[in-house]
């Protein structure tokens, strides 16, 4: 069965995942602009109900967050698919 490749730049997702990451990092004193770097998003965009983000933007924020977090594995929970 043919399945079309996912479009990683199409903006169809709500920004809740990104907002949650920004909130966690904010508790560690990280300003929102740092994890949003490279996404063309501003913190204010995350509060607008019509904002949509791409998978690529979510991935960029998660990669930035992993780099910026004081203790990434424990701050963001277990990584899906990983076992100890």
N, C-alpha and C positions, 0 to 999 in steps of 0.2 A: 504494500500500500504506500502510495506517495504521500509524504507529508512536507508541506512547505516549511522552509527554514524560518525560525523565529526572527522577527524584526527587533533588534536590540535598541534601535534608536527611535522607534515609534513611541510617542508619549501617550500611553494609555493607562498607566497606573496612578493611583492616588499617592500622595507623598507621606502617608502615615509611617511607613518603615523608616524613611529618612528622618522625619520629625522625631521618632522614638530614639534613633541613634544620636541625633543632635542633643536631645534631652539628657541622655546618659552621659555623653561627653561634657555637657554643660555642668553637670554635677562635679566633674573633675576639674572644672575651670577652663575648659577648652572653648574658645569663642566659635560661634557657628560658622563663620567664614572659612575656618581651616578645613573641616571635613567637607564643606561644600565646594572647595577648590576644584576647578576643572569641570564643573557641572553646569555653569551658566545659571545657577539658582542662587537666590538670596534667602535669608531666613524668613523674610516677610512673605515670600512666595509660598512657603509651607503652610501658612495660615489662611490662604485663599482657597475657598471651596472648589473653585473651578480649575485649580492647578493640576496638571497631569505631568508625570515624569516617565522617563524611559527606563528600561531595564539597565541600560548602560549607565545612566545617572545613579541609579541605586547601587550598582556595582562599584562605581567610582567612590561614592560616599562610604561604602563598607570597607573598601581598601584603605581609604584615608583614615577611617576610624580605627582600623586595626593598627595602623602605624602610629596614631596619636594617643591611643588609650594607654593608661598606666599598666593594665593587666588584661589584654584583649580577651583571652579565652574565658576568664571568669566574669568579665564585665558584660559580655554579649551572649553568654550561655554556650552550650555545647554546639559544635559544628555538626550540621546534619550529615548523617552517613558515617560519622566517625565513631569508633568504639575505643574503649580504654583497655 
